Amino acid sequence: MRKIGKIRRISVKRMAKKYIVRLTAEERSQLSQVIKKLRGSSQKVRRAQILLKADIEGANWTDAQIAAAFDCRTQTVENIRRRLVEQGLEITLNGVQRNTPPRAKLLDGKQEAHIIAMRLGEAPQGYANWSLRRISRKVVELGLVESVSHETIRTTLKKTG
Protein backbone atom coordinates (compact mmCIF):
# COMPACT_ATOMS: atom_id res chain seq x y z
CA MET A 1 0.00 0.00 0.00
CA ARG A 2 1.34 3.36 -1.06
CA LYS A 3 1.26 6.46 1.10
CA ILE A 4 0.02 9.50 -0.67
CA GLY A 5 1.20 12.12 1.76
CA LYS A 6 0.25 13.96 4.88
CA ILE A 7 -3.17 15.43 5.26
CA ARG A 8 -2.94 19.15 5.84
CA ARG A 9 -5.36 21.21 7.79
CA ILE A 10 -6.39 24.24 5.88
CA SER A 11 -7.29 27.25 7.92
CA VAL A 12 -9.98 29.37 6.41
CA LYS A 13 -9.44 33.05 6.94
CA ARG A 14 -12.38 35.35 7.06
CA MET A 15 -12.31 37.48 4.00
CA ALA A 16 -12.93 41.17 4.34
CA LYS A 17 -16.15 42.26 2.73
CA LYS A 18 -15.52 43.82 -0.64
CA TYR A 19 -18.82 45.68 -0.85
CA ILE A 20 -19.79 47.61 2.26
CA VAL A 21 -23.35 48.84 2.69
CA ARG A 22 -23.61 52.36 4.12
CA LEU A 23 -27.16 53.65 3.98
CA THR A 24 -28.20 57.26 4.46
CA ALA A 25 -31.02 58.13 6.84
CA GLU A 26 -33.29 58.76 3.85
CA GLU A 27 -32.48 55.35 2.33
CA ARG A 28 -33.08 53.63 5.69
CA SER A 29 -36.49 55.27 6.02
CA GLN A 30 -37.35 54.35 2.41
CA LEU A 31 -36.42 50.70 3.07
CA SER A 32 -38.35 50.69 6.34
CA GLN A 33 -41.44 51.99 4.53
CA VAL A 34 -41.16 49.21 1.93
CA ILE A 35 -41.01 46.62 4.70
CA LYS A 36 -43.70 48.19 6.89
CA LYS A 37 -46.26 48.65 4.13
CA LEU A 38 -45.20 45.53 2.19
CA ARG A 39 -45.08 47.73 -0.88
CA GLY A 40 -43.91 45.92 -4.01
CA SER A 41 -43.10 42.30 -4.65
CA SER A 42 -41.95 39.85 -2.00
CA GLN A 43 -38.48 40.01 -3.58
CA LYS A 44 -38.41 43.76 -3.08
CA VAL A 45 -39.38 43.44 0.58
CA ARG A 46 -36.76 40.74 1.17
CA ARG A 47 -34.05 42.85 -0.51
CA ALA A 48 -35.02 45.79 1.68
CA GLN A 49 -34.77 43.61 4.80
CA ILE A 50 -31.37 42.29 3.74
CA LEU A 51 -30.03 45.78 3.05
CA LEU A 52 -31.17 47.07 6.43
CA LYS A 53 -29.49 44.19 8.24
CA ALA A 54 -26.31 44.57 6.14
CA ASP A 55 -25.98 48.31 6.86
CA ILE A 56 -22.66 48.90 8.59
CA GLU A 57 -24.06 51.83 10.57
CA GLY A 58 -27.25 49.97 11.44
CA ALA A 59 -27.66 46.33 12.41
CA ASN A 60 -24.33 45.29 10.79
CA TRP A 61 -25.13 41.57 10.64
CA THR A 62 -22.80 39.12 8.95
CA ASP A 63 -23.80 37.59 5.64
CA ALA A 64 -24.29 34.22 7.32
CA GLN A 65 -26.64 35.71 9.93
CA ILE A 66 -28.65 37.51 7.25
CA ALA A 67 -28.86 34.38 5.10
CA ALA A 68 -30.07 32.32 8.06
CA ALA A 69 -32.62 34.95 9.11
CA PHE A 70 -34.16 35.36 5.64
CA ASP A 71 -33.75 31.77 4.48
CA CYS A 72 -31.49 32.49 1.52
CA ARG A 73 -27.91 31.78 0.52
CA THR A 74 -24.95 33.92 1.56
CA GLN A 75 -24.25 34.40 -2.15
CA THR A 76 -27.63 36.13 -2.45
CA VAL A 77 -26.67 38.56 0.30
CA GLU A 78 -23.31 39.21 -1.37
CA ASN A 79 -25.01 39.83 -4.72
CA ILE A 80 -27.41 42.34 -3.15
CA ARG A 81 -24.50 44.14 -1.48
CA ARG A 82 -22.59 44.29 -4.77
CA ARG A 83 -25.60 45.51 -6.73
CA LEU A 84 -26.23 48.30 -4.20
CA VAL A 85 -22.64 49.53 -4.41
CA GLU A 86 -22.34 49.23 -8.19
CA GLN A 87 -25.82 50.17 -9.42
CA GLY A 88 -27.64 52.03 -6.66
CA LEU A 89 -30.64 51.55 -4.40
CA GLU A 90 -33.44 51.69 -7.00
CA ILE A 91 -31.99 48.97 -9.23
CA THR A 92 -31.12 46.85 -6.20
CA LEU A 93 -34.68 46.96 -4.90
CA ASN A 94 -36.63 46.76 -8.14
CA GLY A 95 -34.29 44.72 -10.31
CA VAL A 96 -33.20 45.47 -13.86
CA GLN A 97 -35.67 45.99 -16.71
CA ARG A 98 -35.48 43.36 -19.45
CA ASN A 99 -33.75 44.47 -22.64
CA THR A 100 -35.59 41.96 -24.77
CA PRO A 101 -39.30 41.30 -24.37
CA PRO A 102 -40.45 37.74 -23.69
CA ARG A 103 -40.92 35.59 -26.77
CA ALA A 104 -44.25 35.80 -28.51
CA LYS A 105 -46.49 32.73 -28.67
CA LEU A 106 -45.54 30.40 -31.49
CA LEU A 107 -49.04 29.04 -32.09
CA ASP A 108 -52.34 30.88 -32.16
CA GLY A 109 -55.59 29.50 -30.76
CA LYS A 110 -56.73 27.97 -34.05
CA GLN A 111 -53.45 26.09 -34.52
CA GLU A 112 -53.56 24.87 -30.91
CA ALA A 113 -57.12 23.62 -31.45
CA HIS A 114 -56.00 21.64 -34.52
CA ILE A 115 -53.14 20.07 -32.55
CA ILE A 116 -55.41 19.11 -29.65
CA ALA A 117 -58.01 17.66 -32.02
CA MET A 118 -55.29 15.67 -33.80
CA ARG A 119 -54.00 14.31 -30.49
CA LEU A 120 -57.47 13.29 -29.37
CA GLY A 121 -58.37 11.85 -32.75
CA GLU A 122 -57.44 8.48 -34.19
CA ALA A 123 -53.75 7.58 -34.31
CA PRO A 124 -52.03 7.04 -37.65
CA GLN A 125 -52.30 3.59 -39.18
CA GLY A 126 -49.83 1.17 -37.65
CA TYR A 127 -49.47 3.13 -34.39
CA ALA A 128 -51.30 2.86 -31.07
CA ASN A 129 -51.23 6.61 -30.40
CA TRP A 130 -49.65 9.90 -31.47
CA SER A 131 -46.10 10.77 -30.46
CA LEU A 132 -45.06 14.39 -30.10
CA ARG A 133 -42.66 14.15 -33.03
CA ARG A 134 -45.33 12.54 -35.23
CA ILE A 135 -47.76 15.34 -34.40
CA SER A 136 -45.14 18.01 -35.16
CA ARG A 137 -44.39 16.40 -38.56
CA LYS A 138 -48.10 16.12 -39.38
CA VAL A 139 -48.78 19.75 -38.45
CA VAL A 140 -46.04 20.87 -40.86
CA GLU A 141 -47.37 18.49 -43.56
CA LEU A 142 -50.85 19.96 -43.24
CA GLY A 143 -49.42 23.44 -43.61
CA LEU A 144 -50.69 24.77 -40.28
CA VAL A 145 -47.23 26.13 -39.48
CA GLU A 146 -43.96 26.42 -41.36
CA SER A 147 -42.00 24.59 -38.67
CA VAL A 148 -42.64 23.51 -35.10
CA SER A 149 -40.67 21.49 -32.56
CA HIS A 150 -41.99 18.60 -30.54
CA GLU A 151 -41.35 20.69 -27.39
CA THR A 152 -43.83 23.33 -28.56
CA ILE A 153 -46.35 20.54 -29.14
CA ARG A 154 -45.63 19.17 -25.65
CA THR A 155 -46.20 22.52 -23.93
CA THR A 156 -49.37 23.10 -25.94
CA LEU A 157 -50.79 19.73 -24.96
CA LYS A 158 -49.60 20.01 -21.38
CA LYS A 159 -51.29 23.32 -20.65
CA THR A 160 -54.61 22.01 -21.95
CA GLY A 161 -54.45 18.92 -19.77
N, C-alpha and C positions, 0 to 999 in steps of 0.2 A: 504494500500500500504506500502510495506516494504522498508526501506532505506538500500541501500547496503553499503554505505560508502562515504567518501569524495573522490573527484577526485583529484589526485595529478598531479602536473606538473612535468614532468621529464625533467631535463636539460641534453642536450646532450653535452658531452665534446668532443672536438676535440682530436682524438687519434693521438699520435705521430706516424710518419711513421716508420714502422719496417724495411723496405728495402729502403736504401738511394742510389740514383744513383749518382755516381761520375765518370765521364768519363775523360779519359786522352785526351790530344790534338790529339793524333793519332786516338783514337776511334771516337772523334768528327768529324775529317776530313773524316774518313771512312764512317760514317753515313751520312755526308753531301754529299759525292759522290754518295751514294746509292739513296738519294733523288733527287739530281740534275740530274743524268743520268737515273733515273727510272729503275735502274738495279735490276732485280729479280722480284718476284711476287708483287702484290699489297699489300699483307700482309706484306711482307718484308719492303716495303717502309713505310707503316703505322707504323710498329714497330720502324723503324728508326726515324720517326718523333716524336713518343711518347717518345722515349728515349732522344732525344735532348731537348724536352720541359721539361722532368722530371729531367734533370741534375741539381744538386744542385749548381754547379759552373757556370752554363749557364743560361738558361731562368728561371729555378726553378718555374715552374707553379704548381699549386695544381692539384690533380687528377681530381677534378671536372672541372677545366678549360680545362685540356687536353681532358677529355671525351667529353666535349661540342664542343671543336674545331675539333675533329676528328670523331665525331658522333659515339661514342662507349660508353660502360658502364665504370663506375669507377672501377669495378672489373677487367675489361680487363687491365686497366692501372696498377692496383696493381699486377696482374699476371705477366705482362711484367717486372715490377720492381723486383719482387721476382725471376723470371727466370734469370734475368741478374746477380743478386747477387749470386744466388746459382749455376748456370750452366755456366755463361760466355756469352760473346757477340755473338759468332758464333751461339750457340744453340738458343739464344734468337731471333736472326734475322732470321735464316733459319729453325727453328723448329727441332724437333727430328725425326730421321729416324725411320721408322716402324720396329719393331722386327719381325713381322709376315707379309708375303706378303698377298695381297688381295686374297680372295677366287677365285679359278679357276671356270670357267663356268661349270654349272652342266649338260647342254645339248649341244650337238654339233649341227651343222647346219642341218644334216639329221634328227635328232630327232625333232628339232624345226619345220622343214618342215612337218613332220608327224602330229605334234600337230596342226599346222595351218590348214592343209588339213582336219583333223578330225573336227575342230571347224567350218570350212566353209561347210563341208559336211552335210549330212542329220542327224538329231537328232535321238537318239535311239527311238525305238517304245514305244509309250505311253508318250513321252515328246515333248514339243514344241521346245526346243533347248537344247544345251549342257550347263551343269553347270561346273564350274571349278573342283569341286570334282569328277564329273562323268568322265571328261576328264582324270584326274590324275589316277583314278582307271582303266580306259580303257587302258591307256598307259602302266601301269604295267601288265595288263592282256595280252596285245599283246607282251610283252617281250621287248619293246623298251628300258626300263630302269628297274633297280632293284626296286627302289622306288623313288617317286617324290611327292612333296607337291603341294597343290593347289596354293600356293603363287608363286611357280616357274612357274607354268602354267600361272598364271595371268601376271607375269612380261614378260614372253615370248610373250603372246598375246598382251600385251600393247605396247611393243616396236615395234611391226610390224604394229600396227594401226588396 
